[in-house]
Amino acid sequence: MSIQATVLLKKNEFLAELSDGRRLAHEQLSGLAEALCRAGVLTIDMQCGWRTGHRMLTAGQQVALNAEMRRLEKLDSRSRVIEPVFGTRREFALVA
């Protein structure tokens, strides 16, 4: 089951409320994106919201957050590539 996240802006701090009850906060979008990736949130499972007492993320901030999340997901998927295992060694003998 994927973890959903709602991203909000309160004063000058970006907040993320996760579907499992955790809350993440960071002053910069890149830091929040990194924390969301470490928490297991995918870009597709993230949405930006608004509530009374909070500010709405600008379109530019939303684009920047999505781009950083995608970049981190690509880096993570590259590090998960499994190297081929050469555990079996075959020996050949030449017979004349």
N, C-alpha and C positions, 0 to 999 in steps of 0.2 A: 504494500500500500504506500502510495506516495505521500509526502508531507507537503501540505498546502501552506502558503505564506501570504499574508496581507501586509503590504508596506505602507507606512504612514510617515508623515513629517510633523514633528512637534517642536516648535521653536526652531532651533537649528540642529536638531538631532533626528536621524532617520531611524525609525522603529520598524521591526518586523514581528508580527504575531503569527506563530506557527500553529498548525492544526493540532499538534500534540501538547499544546499549552505553554511551550517555551516562548520567551520574548527576547529578541536580539536588538541591540541598539548600537549605533556608531555615528560619528560625526561626519564621516565621508561615505559617499556611495560605494567606492571601491572596497572599503573595509566592510561595509554591510554585505556586499556581493560575496566577498570571501567567506564571511561568517555563514551566509545562507548556503553556500556550496558545501562547507564543512558540515552543516547540519543535515545535508542530504536533500535540499530543495532544488528542484530543476526549474529552469526558466519558464517552462510551460505551466508549472504549478504555482507561479507567483502572480499576484495582482496588486495593483496600487489602489488604495482606497482613501476615503476621507470620512472623518467623523467630526462632530462638534468639538471644538477645542484643538483641533489639528489643522494643519495646512495641507493643501493638495500638492503633490509633486508636479512640477511643470512637465510639459511634454519632453523637453530636453533632458530632464533628470530621469524620466521614465525610459527614454531611449538609451541613455548612458548606462543605466542599471541593467537593462536587458542585454546590451552589448557586452558589458563586463561579465555578466553571468554566463553568456554563451562562450566567451573567451576562456573562462575558467573551466567550463564543462569540457571544452575541446582539449585543454591541457590535461585535465584529469583523465579523459578517455585515452589520450596518448600514453600516459604513464601506466595504464592498465593493460597495454598490449602485452600479450604473453610471448616471450621469446621461445623459438623452437628448441626443443630439448633433443640433444643428440646423445641419448643414454645408451643406445645399442650400437655396438661396434662390430662390424663384420670383418673377418680376416679372410683373405684369399691366398691360396697357395697355387703356384704354377706347377703343373705336372708336365714333364717332358715325355 
